[in-house]
């Protein structure tokens, strides 16, 4: 439990969530290119005399692409938002403490009767 608390306090969990979001995008792009390659290697419409396969292949590519894009974007935004929220929740109290200290120092430096 102490390890998780230390990772959260050092902003590492939020950063790892953001990195995982980008890794997810890269993996899904790689997956799409593999699907694209396998689709064209099995049925290459440019080498065959039958061009009626082209609309079918375009529809298959669109199905693959739109299916991958929607799930990839969903999980990317979930992970990235989780990382941002974690970093914001942890940074918020520290920033407030620093602002309060700065206000106290400014008030101590003011001369009696001086208005900001």
LONUMAR-397586 format. One line per 5 residues: their letters; for each residue x, y, z of N, C-alpha, C. Coordinates in nm, 4 decimals. Each point is the difference from the previous one (the first is absolute). Layout:
BEGIN
a = X/Y/Z/X/Y/Z/X/Y/Z; ... .
REM end
This chain:
BEGIN
xxxxx = 0.0824/-0.1191/0.0000/-0.0824/0.1191/0.0000/0.0870/0.1256/0.0000; 0.1123/-0.0063/0.0727/0.0886/0.1162/0.0038/0.0607/0.0277/-0.1377; 0.0256/-0.1054/-0.0760/0.0568/0.0176/-0.1332/-0.0972/0.0746/-0.0901; -0.1276/-0.0380/0.0053/-0.1003/0.0675/-0.0823/-0.0143/0.1458/0.0430; 0.0001/0.0248/0.1295/-0.0108/0.1373/0.0496/0.1190/0.0838/-0.0465 .
xxxxx = 0.1193/-0.0577/0.0063/0.1198/0.0719/-0.0460/-0.0068/0.0294/-0.1494; -0.0483/-0.0981/-0.0788/-0.0116/0.0225/-0.1440/-0.1007/0.1090/-0.0313; -0.1101/0.0027/0.0734/-0.1010/0.1034/-0.0221/0.0546/0.1367/0.0383; 0.0690/0.0094/0.1118/0.0535/0.1288/0.0446/0.1069/0.0538/-0.0940; 0.0731/-0.0871/-0.0643/0.1051/0.0436/-0.0925/-0.0529/0.0233/-0.1415 .
xxxxx = -0.1311/-0.0071/-0.0192/-0.0652/0.0214/-0.1299/0.0360/-0.1076/-0.1021; 0.0506/-0.1150/0.0450/0.0389/-0.1035/-0.0952/-0.1198/-0.0775/-0.0526; -0.1032/-0.0184/0.0801/-0.1177/-0.0750/-0.0459/-0.0697/0.0758/-0.1118; -0.0183/0.1296/0.0160/-0.0623/0.0800/-0.1042/0.0814/0.0011/-0.1275; 0.1318/0.0110/0.0138/0.0873/-0.0012/-0.1181/-0.0038/-0.1355/-0.0694 .
xxxxx = -0.0041/-0.1089/0.0778/-0.0075/-0.1325/-0.0599/-0.1330/-0.0212/-0.0710; -0.1078/0.0561/0.0520/-0.1299/-0.0093/-0.0688/0.0068/0.0706/-0.1345; 0.0629/0.1162/-0.0035/0.0126/0.0735/-0.1254/0.0877/-0.0756/-0.0999; 0.1100/-0.0584/0.0496/0.0872/-0.0776/-0.0890/-0.0731/-0.1234/-0.0534; -0.0771/-0.0644/0.0861/-0.0750/-0.1188/-0.0418/-0.1018/0.0355/-0.1076 .
xxxxx = -0.0583/0.1191/0.0083/-0.0947/0.0433/-0.1022/0.0691/0.0091/-0.1360; 0.1198/0.0560/-0.0038/0.0730/0.0114/-0.1270/0.0460/-0.1365/-0.0493; 0.0406/-0.0884/0.0914/0.0398/-0.1352/-0.0404/-0.1192/-0.0731/-0.0603; -0.1172/0.0190/0.0571/-0.1216/-0.0604/-0.0532/-0.0272/0.0465/-0.1426; 0.0183/0.1275/-0.0267/-0.0203/0.0523/-0.1351/0.1003/-0.0635/-0.0974 .
xxxxx = 0.1236/-0.0101/0.0395/0.1033/-0.0580/-0.0872/-0.0295/-0.1467/-0.0288; -0.0393/-0.0752/0.1025/-0.0307/-0.1420/-0.0192/-0.1188/-0.0166/-0.0937; -0.1027/0.0814/0.0159/-0.1165/-0.0125/-0.0866/0.0293/0.0435/-0.1432; 0.0869/0.0983/-0.0198/0.0412/0.0356/-0.1363/0.0759/-0.1150/-0.0657; 0.0869/-0.0624/0.0767/0.0742/-0.1155/-0.0496/-0.0966/-0.1134/-0.0356 .
xxxxx = -0.0984/-0.0217/0.0851/-0.1015/-0.1023/-0.0258/-0.0776/0.0310/-0.1277; -0.0342/0.1256/-0.0207/-0.0719/0.0373/-0.1220/0.0846/-0.0265/-0.1240; 0.1274/0.0349/0.0049/0.0861/-0.0237/-0.1156/0.0174/-0.1492/-0.0276; 0.0041/-0.0816/0.1053/0.0068/-0.1444/-0.0211/-0.1286/-0.0519/-0.0639; -0.1147/0.0497/0.0455/-0.1274/-0.0389/-0.0616/-0.0051/0.0435/-0.1458 .
xxxxx = 0.0465/0.1201/-0.0267/0.0043/0.0541/-0.1362/0.0867/-0.0882/-0.0891; 0.1170/-0.0355/0.0497/0.0919/-0.0847/-0.0773/-0.0606/-0.1378/-0.0251; -0.0593/-0.0602/0.1016/-0.0562/-0.1342/-0.0184/-0.1183/0.0031/-0.0969; -0.0784/0.1050/0.0030/-0.1130/0.0110/-0.0914/0.0478/0.0108/-0.1447; 0.1033/0.0817/-0.0242/0.0494/0.0165/-0.1361/0.0857/-0.1171/-0.0458 .
xxxxx = 0.0657/-0.0689/0.0916/0.0822/-0.1135/-0.0436/-0.0870/-0.1189/-0.0388; -0.1171/-0.0134/0.0612/-0.0900/-0.1102/-0.0351/-0.0741/0.0274/-0.1305; -0.0517/0.1200/-0.0149/-0.0816/0.0349/-0.1162/0.0541/0.1274/-0.0635; 0.0951/-0.0139/-0.0861/0.0565/0.1184/-0.0642/-0.0792/0.0301/-0.1277; -0.0828/0.1062/0.0014/-0.0826/0.0282/-0.1168/0.0788/0.0579/-0.1171 .
xxxxx = 0.1209/0.0455/0.0258/0.0779/0.0629/-0.1056/0.0686/-0.1036/-0.0896; 0.0205/-0.1214/0.0518/0.0620/-0.1060/-0.0798/-0.1029/-0.0874/-0.0700; -0.1217/0.0062/0.0450/-0.1017/-0.0865/-0.0611/-0.0806/0.0789/-0.1019; -0.0657/-0.0742/-0.0867/-0.0823/0.0649/-0.1018/-0.1385/0.0338/0.0543; -0.0330/-0.0513/0.1165/-0.1318/0.0226/0.0593/0.0060/0.1256/0.0866 .
xxxxx = -0.0568/0.1095/-0.0466/0.0021/0.1246/0.0767/-0.1246/0.0160/0.0869; -0.0878/-0.0992/-0.0003/-0.1194/0.0099/0.0846/0.0339/-0.0203/0.1476; 0.1211/-0.0452/0.0299/0.0417/-0.0185/0.1391/0.0360/0.1322/0.0660; 0.0290/0.1017/-0.0773/0.0448/0.1269/0.0565/-0.1022/0.0631/0.0944; -0.1275/0.0118/-0.0337/-0.0959/0.0569/0.0962/-0.0110/-0.0817/0.1280 .
xxxxx = 0.0091/-0.1304/-0.0134/-0.0054/-0.0863/0.1175/0.1201/0.0251/0.0907; 0.1177/0.0155/-0.0588/0.1201/0.0242/0.0796/-0.0034/0.1375/0.0656; -0.0527/0.0978/-0.0709/-0.0109/0.1348/0.0577/-0.0942/-0.0024/0.1201; -0.1103/-0.0724/-0.0119/-0.0934/-0.0073/0.1128/0.0627/-0.0739/0.1182; 0.0793/-0.1036/-0.0284/0.0683/-0.0711/0.1083/0.1029/0.0902/0.0679 .
xxxxx = 0.0725/0.0777/-0.0795/0.0981/0.0926/0.0580/-0.0673/0.1062/0.0859; -0.1109/0.0536/-0.0479/-0.0726/0.0990/0.0794/-0.0507/-0.0593/0.1304; -0.0491/-0.1232/-0.0065/-0.0477/-0.0662/0.1211/0.1136/-0.0182/0.0999; 0.1139/-0.0465/-0.0489/0.1157/-0.0176/0.0872/0.0463/0.1329/0.0584; 0.0114/0.0991/-0.0859/0.0520/0.1297/0.0430/-0.0932/0.0680/0.1001 .
xxxxx = -0.1282/0.0063/-0.0313/-0.0941/0.0680/0.0897/-0.0169/-0.0740/0.1322; 0.0037/-0.1319/-0.0044/-0.0080/-0.0773/0.1241/0.1207/0.0232/0.0891; 0.1177/0.0016/-0.0606/0.1219/0.0229/0.0775/0.0090/0.1431/0.0509; -0.0384/0.0956/-0.0824/0.0115/0.1406/0.0392/-0.0914/0.0315/0.1185; -0.1223/-0.0499/-0.0044/-0.0939/0.0331/0.1077/0.0461/-0.0565/0.1338 .
xxxxx = 0.0413/-0.1254/0.0027/0.0446/-0.0571/0.1278/0.1328/0.0603/0.0443; 0.0894/0.0269/-0.0951/0.1289/0.0588/0.0361/-0.0185/0.1389/0.0601; -0.0815/0.0822/-0.0638/-0.0230/0.1347/0.0533/-0.0670/-0.0044/0.1372; -0.0951/-0.0904/0.0177/-0.0679/-0.0103/0.1285/0.0993/-0.0325/0.1110; 0.0779/-0.1060/-0.0190/0.0943/-0.0389/0.1048/0.1134/0.1007/0.0149 .
xxxxx = 0.0411/0.0652/-0.1092/0.1030/0.1035/0.0095/-0.0474/0.1142/0.0897; -0.1219/0.0497/-0.0260/-0.0493/0.1121/0.0795/-0.0260/-0.0389/0.1452; -0.0446/-0.1220/0.0240/-0.0207/-0.0452/0.1377/0.1334/-0.0030/0.0746; 0.1010/-0.0619/-0.0583/0.1305/-0.0079/0.0663/0.0634/0.1378/0.0165; -0.0059/0.0819/-0.1039/0.0626/0.1315/0.0074/-0.0707/0.0882/0.1027 .
xxxxx = -0.1324/-0.0078/0.0035/-0.0752/0.0782/0.0981/0.0296/-0.0482/0.1414; 0.0119/-0.1305/0.0187/0.0324/-0.0522/0.1328/0.1363/0.0508/0.0458; 0.0970/0.0013/-0.0905/0.1322/0.0518/0.0350/-0.0028/0.1477/0.0336; -0.0738/0.0770/-0.0770/-0.0105/0.1436/0.0254/-0.0700/0.0270/0.1325; -0.1066/-0.0723/0.0271/-0.0742/0.0183/0.1262/0.0875/-0.0364/0.1186 .
xxxxx = 0.0724/-0.1115/-0.0101/0.0886/-0.0387/0.1110/0.1061/0.1066/0.0247; 0.0625/0.0491/-0.1061/0.1018/0.1038/0.0177/-0.0601/0.1283/0.0569; -0.1192/0.0345/-0.0435/-0.0646/0.1225/0.0489/-0.0409/-0.0133/0.1464; -0.0526/-0.1159/0.0377/-0.0430/-0.0193/0.1386/0.1174/0.0018/0.0955; 0.1122/-0.0522/-0.0422/0.1175/-0.0034/0.0869/0.0678/0.1368/0.0041 .
xxxxx = 0.0038/0.0713/-0.1103/0.0691/0.1287/-0.0060/-0.0794/0.1101/0.0670; -0.1300/-0.0103/0.0094/-0.0860/0.1061/0.0511/0.0358/0.0413/0.1430; 0.0091/-0.0908/0.0978/0.0325/0.0438/0.1361/0.1375/0.0641/0.0116; 0.0973/-0.0502/-0.0731/0.1341/0.0576/0.0068/0.0010/0.1427/-0.0519; -0.0700/0.0262/-0.1097/-0.0044/0.1341/-0.0572/-0.0727/0.0960/0.0945 .
xxxxx = -0.1068/-0.0453/0.0643/-0.0737/0.0860/0.0930/0.0862/0.0379/0.1193; 0.0789/-0.0964/0.0509/0.0889/0.0291/0.1120/0.1037/0.1048/-0.0388; 0.0567/-0.0121/-0.1203/0.0999/0.0960/-0.0462/-0.0610/0.1390/-0.0152; -0.1231/0.0067/-0.0518/-0.0663/0.1291/-0.0165/-0.0282/0.0634/0.1360; -0.0425/-0.0802/0.0983/-0.0263/0.0529/0.1332/0.1276/0.0522/0.0640 .
xxxxx = 0.1118/-0.0707/-0.0188/0.1278/0.0445/0.0549/0.0432/0.1315/-0.0642; -0.0196/0.0137/-0.1314/0.0370/0.1229/-0.0691/-0.0840/0.1174/0.0496; -0.1272/-0.0219/0.0236/-0.0880/0.1062/0.0501/0.0430/0.0414/0.1398; 0.0350/-0.0977/0.0850/0.0445/0.0323/0.1350/0.1294/0.0804/-0.0022; 0.0939/-0.0373/-0.0884/0.1272/0.0721/-0.0100/-0.0243/0.1423/-0.0478 .
xxxxx = -0.0883/0.0171/-0.0980/-0.0310/0.1337/-0.0498/-0.0638/0.0849/0.1091; -0.0874/-0.0582/0.0796/-0.0665/0.0755/0.1065/0.0984/0.0381/0.1093; 0.0983/-0.0866/0.0276/0.1002/0.0310/0.1012/0.0924/0.1127/-0.0466; 0.0241/0.0086/-0.1302/0.0897/0.1014/-0.0539/-0.0671/0.1366/-0.0125; -0.1293/0.0043/0.0084/-0.0714/0.1264/-0.0137/0.0200/0.0853/0.1251 .
xxxxx = 0.0074/0.1284/-0.0203/0.0123/0.0941/0.1109/-0.1383/0.0245/0.0580; -0.0085/0.0373/0.1285/-0.1299/0.0285/0.0577/-0.0696/0.1128/-0.0764; -0.1262/-0.0170/-0.0320/-0.0777/0.0996/-0.0723/0.0128/-0.0090/-0.1509; 0.0872/-0.0875/-0.0489/0.0189/-0.0159/-0.1441/-0.1081/-0.0940/-0.0547; -0.0590/0.0399/-0.1123/-0.1070/-0.0789/-0.0613/0.0514/-0.0565/-0.1319 .
x = -0.0383/-0.1232/-0.0295/0.0417/-0.0605/-0.1269/-0.0861/0.0452/-0.1111 .
REM end
